[in-house]
Amino acid sequence: MSAAPPRIAHIGLGAFHRSHQAWYTDRVNRAADGEPWRIVAFTVRSPRAAEELAARDCRYPLVLLGRDTDTVEWIDAIAEARDGADAARWREAAASVALITVTITEAGYRMSEGDAAATRDALHAGALPATVPGRLVDGLRARRAAGGGPVAIVSCDNLRDNGGVLERAVLGLAREVDTDLATWIAHEASFVSTAVDRITPAPDPAMLPVELRGDPTALVAEDYASWILAGDFPAGRPQWQLAGAEFVDDIVPYELRKLWLLNAGHTLLASLGLLRGHASVAEAMDDPVCRAALDALWADASDVLPFPYDETSRVCTAIAERFENPRIRHELRQIARDSELKLRERVVPVIAERLRRGLAPGDGELTALAAWGAAIRAGVLAGPDLGAPGAGTEAAATTLLQTLAPELAGGPDGAALTASAALLIRTLEGTAS
């Protein structure tokens, strides 16, 4: 592989980026003629991942686990792995690359008032902010100063309208700091929305071949991957379609299908599976109670998704097969992180859409909310104070709905939703392991 300068800057040097966007880029580099597209990747918090990759020349093994066989691929798309606090290198990269990609999880798109104030102060002082929206404003300011021209910014997180959410966060912050910069960003930066999919468990040496177990950069992922993108790339892009990526005009239907089926399914299984004593997705899929709840959740979402029912049914069957893969040990505790935010993004909108169409809210979606509440009451997960198991379920359900869906809790269906959630919490507590 040639030592071409990176043409992609990435924020969020985690396992998913390395198993997904870097994998797609690596495949394109091997398949296409011409100069390769390589990545300079920056961490968000700890520099550890960058240090481990840099020590191995940024080349790492990715083990793709099928139901019966393993495939080991050595990924060479990352040219540099950098500490996210390296302001000079970040500004240099942001000023020169053709596109910037981002994987920071849903939580990274939201700033508390304190974080926002600290970000504004840092930008006014010419310092590198800690928040990702702030880092993007900082990098785009450096690009404008260098005459870098237009750029695409590609969000790769499981968030509806992820490109739009990121654009609003960046432009809103820029307007508070420098209105001229905000105008430049609005004209020169294209925010691309995507739907991404590849189950990538937290690294576990037990899932690695023996010869790779001492390599801290080694990753495992399922052998399935999907990437759907919508938006403009004014400075060019890799031919990701050669590796199977799809480019569409309207991302919304694909976002909803991914969020409401696969991601919502994961979130349900995390709370309910942990409540019932399971550790992994595959274990939860073997539990008839978890499987019935998952099927109900999928049926609820299928009623309001913009796809024919038979097509949605095929998608659910394929997802179930992926979830059942016993060779992918996807820990429920990993999936359960930020459950409150995930439920708001993945489950509450289905309830709201069903009610908008005059449909019942659906036991599957309400079970996902109630399972989180029951898991909190059982001490399995952290969350708001919902009381102890076995009593006060009406009060627990009231707090649960007010926390996750205040607009629904205060609406005309609020009392009925609360009563249903309370009943489900009692039922789930009765089946807890």
C-alpha positions as CSV (number, residue, x, y, z in Angstrom):
1,M,0.0,0.0,0.0
2,S,1.4,3.4,-0.9
3,A,2.1,6.1,1.6
4,A,-0.5,8.5,0.2
5,P,-1.6,11.3,2.5
6,P,-4.9,10.6,4.2
7,R,-8.0,11.9,2.4
8,I,-10.4,10.9,5.2
9,A,-10.4,12.2,8.8
10,H,-12.3,10.2,11.3
11,I,-13.5,11.1,14.8
12,G,-14.2,8.2,17.1
13,L,-11.5,5.5,16.9
14,G,-13.6,2.7,18.3
15,A,-14.2,-0.9,17.3
16,F,-17.2,-0.1,15.1
17,H,-15.3,2.3,13.0
18,R,-12.5,-0.2,12.5
19,S,-14.9,-3.0,11.6
20,H,-17.2,-1.0,9.4
21,Q,-16.0,2.3,7.7
22,A,-12.4,1.3,7.7
23,W,-13.2,-2.2,6.4
24,Y,-15.3,-0.8,3.6
25,T,-12.5,1.7,2.7
26,D,-9.9,-1.1,2.8
27,R,-11.9,-3.2,0.5
28,V,-12.3,-0.4,-2.0
29,N,-8.5,0.3,-1.9
30,R,-7.8,-3.3,-2.8
31,A,-10.4,-3.4,-5.5
32,A,-10.1,0.0,-7.2
33,D,-7.4,1.5,-9.4
34,G,-5.7,4.8,-8.5
35,E,-4.6,6.5,-5.3
36,P,-6.0,4.8,-2.2
37,W,-8.3,6.5,0.3
38,R,-6.6,6.3,3.7
39,I,-7.8,7.6,7.0
40,V,-6.3,9.7,9.8
41,A,-8.4,8.6,12.8
42,F,-8.7,10.5,16.1
43,T,-9.9,9.2,19.5
44,V,-12.6,11.1,21.4
45,R,-11.6,10.4,25.1
46,S,-8.8,8.0,25.9
47,P,-5.7,8.0,23.6
48,R,-5.2,4.3,24.3
49,A,-6.7,2.9,21.0
50,A,-4.5,5.3,19.0
51,E,-1.4,4.3,20.9
52,E,-2.0,0.6,20.4
53,L,-2.7,1.0,16.7
54,A,0.2,3.3,16.1
55,A,2.5,0.8,17.8
56,R,1.5,-1.7,15.0
57,D,1.7,0.7,12.1
58,C,-2.1,1.0,12.2
59,R,-2.5,-2.4,10.6
60,Y,-4.9,-4.7,12.5
61,P,-6.7,-8.0,12.2
62,L,-10.5,-8.2,11.9
63,V,-12.0,-11.6,12.5
64,L,-15.4,-12.1,10.7
65,L,-17.4,-14.7,12.4
66,G,-19.9,-16.7,10.4
67,R,-22.1,-19.4,11.8
68,D,-19.6,-22.0,10.8
69,T,-16.3,-20.4,9.8
70,D,-13.9,-17.6,10.6
71,T,-12.3,-15.2,8.1
72,V,-9.3,-13.1,9.2
73,E,-8.8,-9.9,7.2
74,W,-5.9,-7.5,7.9
75,I,-7.1,-3.9,7.6
76,D,-4.7,-1.3,6.2
77,A,-7.0,1.7,5.6
78,I,-5.9,3.7,8.6
79,A,-2.8,5.6,7.9
80,E,-2.5,7.4,11.2
81,A,-4.1,6.9,14.6
82,R,-4.0,10.0,16.7
83,D,-4.9,11.2,20.2
84,G,-8.0,13.4,19.8
85,A,-6.4,16.0,21.9
86,D,-3.7,16.6,19.2
87,A,-5.1,20.0,18.1
88,A,-2.4,20.7,15.5
89,R,-2.8,17.4,13.6
90,W,-6.6,17.6,13.8
91,R,-6.7,21.1,12.3
92,E,-4.2,20.1,9.6
93,A,-6.3,17.1,8.7
94,A,-9.6,18.9,8.8
95,A,-8.2,21.6,6.5
96,S,-7.0,19.1,3.8
97,V,-9.1,16.0,3.6
98,A,-12.0,15.4,1.2
99,L,-14.3,14.1,3.9
100,I,-14.7,13.7,7.6
101,T,-16.5,10.7,9.2
102,V,-17.9,10.4,12.7
103,T,-18.8,7.5,15.0
104,I,-19.4,8.8,18.5
105,T,-22.6,7.0,19.6
106,E,-25.9,8.7,20.2
107,A,-24.7,10.4,23.4
108,G,-22.0,12.3,21.6
109,Y,-24.5,14.4,19.7
110,R,-25.9,16.0,22.9
111,M,-24.2,18.5,25.1
112,S,-25.2,19.6,28.6
113,E,-25.4,23.3,29.2
114,G,-22.1,23.1,31.0
115,D,-20.5,21.3,28.1
116,A,-21.9,23.8,25.6
117,A,-20.5,26.7,27.7
118,A,-17.1,25.1,28.0
119,T,-17.1,24.4,24.2
120,R,-17.9,28.0,23.4
121,D,-15.2,29.2,25.8
122,A,-12.7,26.9,24.2
123,L,-13.6,28.1,20.6
124,H,-13.4,31.8,21.6
125,A,-10.0,31.1,23.2
126,G,-8.7,29.2,20.2
127,A,-8.4,26.0,22.2
128,L,-9.6,22.6,21.0
129,P,-13.0,21.7,22.6
130,A,-13.6,18.4,24.3
131,T,-17.0,17.9,22.5
132,V,-17.2,16.5,19.0
133,P,-19.5,19.3,17.7
134,G,-16.9,21.7,19.0
135,R,-14.1,19.9,17.4
136,L,-15.8,20.0,14.1
137,V,-16.4,23.7,14.4
138,D,-12.7,24.1,15.3
139,G,-11.6,21.9,12.3
140,L,-13.9,23.7,9.8
141,R,-12.6,27.1,11.1
142,A,-9.1,25.8,10.3
143,R,-10.3,24.6,6.8
144,R,-11.8,28.0,6.0
145,A,-8.5,29.8,7.1
146,A,-6.5,27.4,4.9
147,G,-8.8,27.8,1.9
148,G,-9.6,24.1,2.0
149,G,-12.9,24.3,0.1
150,P,-16.0,22.2,0.4
151,V,-16.1,19.0,2.4
152,A,-18.5,16.2,3.3
153,I,-19.1,15.3,6.9
154,V,-20.5,11.8,7.3
155,S,-22.3,10.7,10.4
156,C,-22.1,6.9,11.0
157,D,-24.1,6.5,14.3
158,N,-27.3,4.8,15.0
159,L,-29.4,7.9,15.2
160,R,-32.3,9.0,13.0
161,D,-31.4,11.8,10.6
162,N,-27.9,11.5,11.9
163,G,-26.4,13.9,9.3
164,G,-29.1,16.5,10.0
165,V,-28.7,16.2,13.8
166,L,-24.9,16.7,13.4
167,E,-25.4,19.6,11.0
168,R,-27.8,21.4,13.4
169,A,-25.4,20.9,16.3
170,V,-22.4,22.2,14.4
171,L,-24.2,25.1,12.8
172,G,-25.9,26.1,16.1
173,L,-22.6,26.2,17.9
174,A,-20.9,28.0,15.0
175,R,-23.5,30.7,15.1
176,E,-22.9,31.3,18.7
177,V,-19.2,31.7,18.1
178,D,-18.7,33.3,14.7
179,T,-21.6,34.1,12.4
180,D,-19.3,34.4,9.3
181,L,-17.9,30.9,10.0
182,A,-21.5,29.6,10.3
183,T,-22.3,31.0,7.0
184,W,-19.2,29.5,5.4
185,I,-20.1,26.1,6.9
186,A,-23.6,26.3,5.6
187,H,-22.3,26.8,2.1
188,E,-19.2,24.6,2.1
189,A,-20.0,21.6,4.3
190,S,-22.3,18.8,3.2
191,F,-23.7,16.7,6.0
192,V,-24.3,13.1,4.8
193,S,-26.8,10.8,6.6
194,T,-26.2,7.1,6.8
195,A,-27.7,3.9,8.0
196,V,-24.9,1.6,9.3
197,D,-25.1,-2.1,10.3
198,R,-22.5,-4.6,11.5
199,I,-22.7,-6.3,14.9
200,T,-19.3,-5.7,16.5
201,P,-19.0,-7.0,20.1
202,A,-16.6,-5.6,22.6
203,P,-13.2,-7.3,22.0
204,D,-13.1,-10.7,23.8
205,P,-10.0,-12.8,23.5
206,A,-12.2,-16.0,23.7
207,M,-13.7,-15.2,20.3
208,L,-10.2,-14.7,18.7
209,P,-8.0,-17.3,17.1
210,V,-5.3,-18.4,19.5
211,E,-2.6,-16.6,17.5
212,L,-4.3,-13.2,17.8
213,R,-5.2,-13.3,21.5
214,G,-2.2,-11.2,22.5
215,D,-2.9,-8.4,20.0
216,P,-4.8,-5.6,21.6
217,T,-5.9,-4.2,18.2
218,A,-7.6,-7.5,17.1
219,L,-11.4,-7.2,16.6
220,V,-14.3,-9.5,15.9
221,A,-17.5,-8.8,14.0
222,E,-20.2,-10.7,12.2
223,D,-19.6,-11.4,8.6
224,Y,-22.6,-9.3,7.6
225,A,-22.3,-5.6,6.9
226,S,-24.5,-2.8,5.4
227,W,-23.9,0.9,4.7
228,I,-26.5,3.1,3.1
229,L,-25.7,6.7,2.5
230,A,-27.6,9.8,1.3
231,G,-26.0,13.2,0.6
232,D,-23.4,15.0,-1.5
233,F,-19.6,14.5,-1.5
234,P,-18.3,17.8,-3.0
235,A,-14.6,16.9,-2.8
236,G,-15.0,13.3,-3.9
237,R,-15.3,10.0,-2.0
238,P,-14.1,6.4,-2.1
239,Q,-16.1,4.0,-4.4
240,W,-17.6,2.3,-1.4
241,Q,-20.2,0.8,-3.6
242,L,-17.5,-1.6,-4.8
243,A,-17.6,-3.1,-1.3
244,G,-21.4,-3.2,-1.1
245,A,-22.4,0.2,0.1
246,E,-25.6,1.7,-1.3
247,F,-26.2,5.4,-2.2
248,V,-29.8,6.5,-2.1
249,D,-31.8,9.7,-2.5
250,D,-33.9,9.3,0.7
251,I,-32.3,7.7,3.7
252,V,-35.3,7.9,6.0
253,P,-37.0,4.5,5.3
254,Y,-33.7,2.7,5.7
255,E,-32.9,4.6,9.0
256,L,-36.3,3.7,10.4
257,R,-36.0,0.0,9.4
258,K,-32.6,-0.3,11.0
259,L,-33.5,1.7,14.2
260,W,-36.9,0.1,14.8
261,L,-36.0,-3.5,14.0
262,L,-32.4,-4.3,14.7
263,N,-31.4,-1.5,17.1
264,A,-34.7,-1.6,19.0
265,G,-34.5,-5.3,19.2
266,H,-31.0,-5.1,20.7
267,T,-32.2,-2.6,23.3
268,L,-35.2,-4.8,24.3
269,L,-33.0,-7.9,24.6
270,A,-30.5,-6.0,26.7
271,S,-32.9,-5.1,29.5
272,L,-35.2,-8.2,29.3
273,G,-32.3,-10.6,28.8
274,L,-30.3,-9.2,31.8
275,L,-33.5,-9.2,33.9
276,R,-33.9,-12.9,33.1
277,G,-30.3,-13.8,33.9
278,H,-28.7,-13.9,30.4
279,A,-25.4,-12.4,29.4
280,S,-25.4,-12.4,25.6
281,V,-27.8,-11.8,22.7
282,A,-27.5,-15.4,21.6
283,E,-28.5,-16.6,25.1
284,A,-31.5,-14.3,25.2
285,M,-32.6,-15.5,21.8
286,D,-32.9,-19.0,23.2
287,D,-35.3,-17.8,25.9
288,P,-39.0,-18.1,24.7
289,V,-40.0,-15.1,26.8
290,C,-37.3,-12.8,25.2
291,R,-38.1,-14.2,21.7
292,A,-41.8,-13.6,22.1
293,A,-41.2,-10.0,23.2
294,L,-38.9,-9.5,20.3
295,D,-41.4,-10.8,17.8
296,A,-44.1,-8.6,19.2
297,L,-41.8,-5.5,19.0
298,W,-41.1,-6.3,15.4
299,A,-44.7,-6.8,14.6
300,D,-45.5,-3.4,16.1
301,A,-42.8,-1.7,14.1
302,S,-43.8,-3.5,10.9
303,D,-47.2,-2.0,11.0
304,V,-45.8,1.5,10.6
305,L,-42.7,1.0,8.5
306,P,-42.7,2.3,4.9
307,F,-42.0,-1.2,3.4
308,P,-44.3,-4.1,2.3
309,Y,-45.0,-6.4,5.2
310,D,-43.5,-9.4,3.5
311,E,-40.2,-7.5,2.9
312,T,-40.1,-6.5,6.6
313,S,-40.8,-10.1,7.6
314,R,-37.7,-11.2,5.5
315,V,-35.6,-8.6,7.2
316,C,-36.7,-9.7,10.7
317,T,-35.9,-13.3,9.8
318,A,-32.5,-12.3,8.7
319,I,-31.9,-10.3,11.9
320,A,-33.0,-13.1,14.0
321,E,-30.5,-15.4,12.4
322,R,-27.8,-12.9,13.1
323,F,-28.8,-12.5,16.7
324,E,-28.8,-16.3,17.1
325,N,-25.3,-16.8,15.9
326,P,-23.7,-18.5,18.9
327,R,-20.2,-17.6,17.7
328,I,-20.9,-13.8,18.2
329,R,-20.9,-13.2,21.9
330,H,-22.5,-9.8,22.0
331,E,-22.7,-8.9,25.7
332,L,-26.0,-7.5,26.8
333,R,-24.3,-5.1,29.2
334,Q,-22.4,-3.5,26.3
335,I,-25.7,-3.0,24.5
336,A,-27.5,-1.7,27.6
337,R,-25.2,1.3,27.8
338,D,-27.2,4.6,27.4
339,S,-30.5,2.6,27.3
340,E,-32.5,5.7,28.3
341,L,-31.3,7.5,25.2
342,K,-31.6,4.5,23.0
343,L,-35.2,3.8,24.1
344,R,-36.1,7.4,23.2
345,E,-34.6,7.1,19.8
346,R,-35.6,3.5,18.9
347,V,-38.8,2.6,20.7
348,V,-40.8,5.7,21.7
349,P,-41.1,6.9,18.1
350,V,-42.9,3.7,17.1
351,I,-45.4,4.1,19.9
352,A,-46.0,7.7,18.9
353,E,-46.4,6.8,15.2
354,R,-48.9,4.0,16.1
355,L,-50.9,6.4,18.2
356,R,-50.8,9.0,15.4
357,R,-52.3,6.4,13.0
358,G,-55.0,5.4,15.4
359,L,-53.4,2.1,16.4
360,A,-52.9,0.7,19.8
361,P,-49.4,1.4,21.2
362,G,-48.4,-2.2,20.9
363,D,-47.2,-4.6,23.7
364,G,-43.8,-5.1,22.1
365,E,-42.8,-1.5,22.3
366,L,-44.2,-1.1,25.8
367,T,-42.5,-4.2,26.9
368,A,-39.2,-2.7,25.8
369,L,-39.9,0.3,28.1
370,A,-41.2,-1.8,30.9
371,A,-38.2,-4.2,30.8
372,W,-35.9,-1.3,31.3
373,G,-37.9,-0.2,34.3
374,A,-38.1,-3.7,35.7
375,A,-34.3,-4.2,35.3
376,I,-33.7,-0.9,37.1
377,R,-36.0,-1.9,40.0
378,A,-34.2,-5.3,40.2
379,G,-30.9,-3.5,40.5
380,V,-29.7,-5.0,37.2
381,L,-29.3,-1.7,35.4
382,A,-28.9,1.9,36.7
383,G,-31.5,4.5,36.1
384,P,-34.1,6.8,37.8
385,D,-35.5,5.8,41.1
386,L,-38.4,3.5,40.3
387,G,-38.7,1.8,43.7
388,A,-38.2,-1.8,44.6
389,P,-39.6,-4.9,42.8
390,G,-43.1,-6.0,43.8
391,A,-44.7,-2.8,44.8
392,G,-45.5,0.7,43.6
393,T,-45.6,-0.3,39.9
394,E,-48.1,2.6,39.0
395,A,-45.7,5.1,40.4
396,A,-42.8,3.4,38.7
397,A,-44.6,3.4,35.4
398,T,-45.5,7.1,35.8
399,T,-41.8,8.0,36.4
400,L,-40.7,5.7,33.5
401,L,-43.1,7.3,31.0
402,Q,-42.2,10.8,32.2
403,T,-38.5,10.0,31.8
404,L,-38.6,8.3,28.4
405,A,-41.6,9.9,26.7
406,P,-42.8,13.1,28.5
407,E,-44.8,14.2,25.4
408,L,-46.8,10.9,25.5
409,A,-47.1,10.8,29.3
410,G,-48.7,14.2,29.2
411,G,-50.9,13.6,26.2
412,P,-54.4,12.1,25.9
413,D,-53.1,8.5,25.9
414,G,-50.8,9.1,29.0
415,A,-53.1,7.4,31.5
416,A,-53.6,4.3,29.4
417,L,-49.9,4.0,28.5
418,T,-49.0,4.3,32.2
419,A,-51.5,1.6,33.2
420,S,-50.2,-0.7,30.5
421,A,-46.6,-0.1,31.5
422,A,-47.4,-0.8,35.1
423,L,-49.0,-4.1,34.2
424,L,-46.1,-5.1,32.1
425,I,-43.6,-4.2,34.9
426,R,-45.5,-6.5,37.3
427,T,-45.6,-9.2,34.7
428,L,-41.9,-9.0,33.9
429,E,-40.9,-8.9,37.6
430,G,-42.8,-12.2,38.0
431,T,-40.8,-13.8,35.3
432,A,-37.4,-12.4,36.3
433,S,-34.6,-14.9,36.9
